[in-house]
Each structure stands twice: as C-alpha cells, then as structure tokens.
C-alpha cells in the first residue's frame, strides 16, 4: 500500500485539552489509509501502572473518533514504572520495543532510544532490570537489528522515529551526543531520509551536512505542552511558543512534505525532506 499521509504527535502524556485540539484537527483531515505516530512520553509522569491503567481510558476518549492505525514508541517517562504495559496494547500498535513497518513507497523504523542509555533520565540499573540484559548487549542487539533491516531494501526511502533527538538546539543540546555518535554513520551509510523525535517540548527542524549526506532532524515534542526553554543556537527553525503536531505528505516522486501545524490547524512551517 502507498502511504500518503502520516500525522505526528510528540510527548502527548498530559492527555489534556491541547492534545484534544490537535487530535480533533487531525480527525478533520485524516483519510482512510493514513496513519498516526506517537513519539514517546505517552503517559506522564511515569508511564502506566498496568495494562488497564486509568490513563488508557483518557487516551481512548481523546482518540475515540480516530479509526486509523496509531503507531507508538516509548519515551523516558514511559519507562519509569514498567514499559511492558505499552507493548502489544490494543489501543495502539507497538509490537515490540523496536520494529519496522513497510509500505510500497517508504519504510518506517521505530527505535527504542531509551535502551541506549544516553543520560540519567532513566537509570542504567532500571533499564537493565526491565530487559534482564546489560546496556551493552541491548545497544548491540538494537544496532545490529537496525543495520540488518536497513540492508534489506537499501535503495528504498527510510524514516526513523525515536524519542530522543540526535541533534537539538534546545535544553538537551550536547546531552544526546552519545546517540548521535551511535547512529549518524548508520543513517549516512543507508541514506535515511529523516530522523523524527520528541523529548524537547518544542518544534525544531535541523539540517546537518555530513560529507555528501544531509541529515534532517525533525523534533515534535509540544503536542500537549510547550516549554519556553532558551534556544541554544541561532540557526535552524526553533519554535517553543505554541502547541504543534506534524504532517508528512508523501509524493509519488519520493519527495516528502513536512508541515508543522499548530493546535488550531494552521500550517506554520513547511519543508521538503
């Protein structure tokens, strides 16, 4: 199936009126075969207490009129109690901690950036306890999985989703260097079209030149709350003043349009990936 539209919601975990505005706008424009992607930190403050947590009732109420597939990944807050409660839940699609979905025109990779342990937001001990494995093994296993899958359709367009950004001009600037060093050369080698993340409660679009490869970092982390963190650098788009969701429009020439849309449905920024 050819994927035409993909809607992005980041850091939705407050499940508040801001998110309701975003979802209601998406409802007005989403078509039969379109999809939604959640970028982690789906449930504040600590994820879910069980697979029938009361927060799921709130989630289902907000998304009750959305009948399209909702794909999800985990953020650091989702890990704090037990992230297993979000895996294979009937209210969204998250078959495992990381997985791939293939369409005729695009391959979508959903990674678990928390497993890489890039900072102290989730302790090393807790991550290892959750998976009954060492950080070193978890990192190697996921990297090997990613490379092995990227090699299968080497010339096909690819987008990767993860909660933590590789690059950011916000509060976490220079705090995700480990993730950048782990992944950037893989993205370069397999010509990943874009990396889309949340975590920062703002929106950003960063283009980074690496030899003959242009890395595109997309951040959408303000679908339920925006924070007025100071911008660290002066280049690239950075907006912390509004509530946003994203839309990817896939064209038949393999171009992708990225729209940043505010909670009132107004397109504020547009880029071609």
URGI-V551239 format. One record per helix or strand. SS is the DSSP state (helix for helix, strand for strand). FROM is the first residue (numbers start at 1). TO is the last residue. If there is no record, write none. Layout:
SS;FROM;TO / SS;FROM;TO
This chain:
strand;5;9 / helix;17;29 / strand;35;38 / helix;54;62 / strand;70;72 / helix;77;79 / helix;83;86 / strand;93;93 / strand;99;102 / strand;107;110 / helix;113;116 / helix;124;131 / helix;135;150 / strand;158;161 / helix;177;189 / strand;194;197 / strand;203;210 / strand;213;220 / strand;237;239 / strand;244;250 / strand;256;262 / strand;267;272
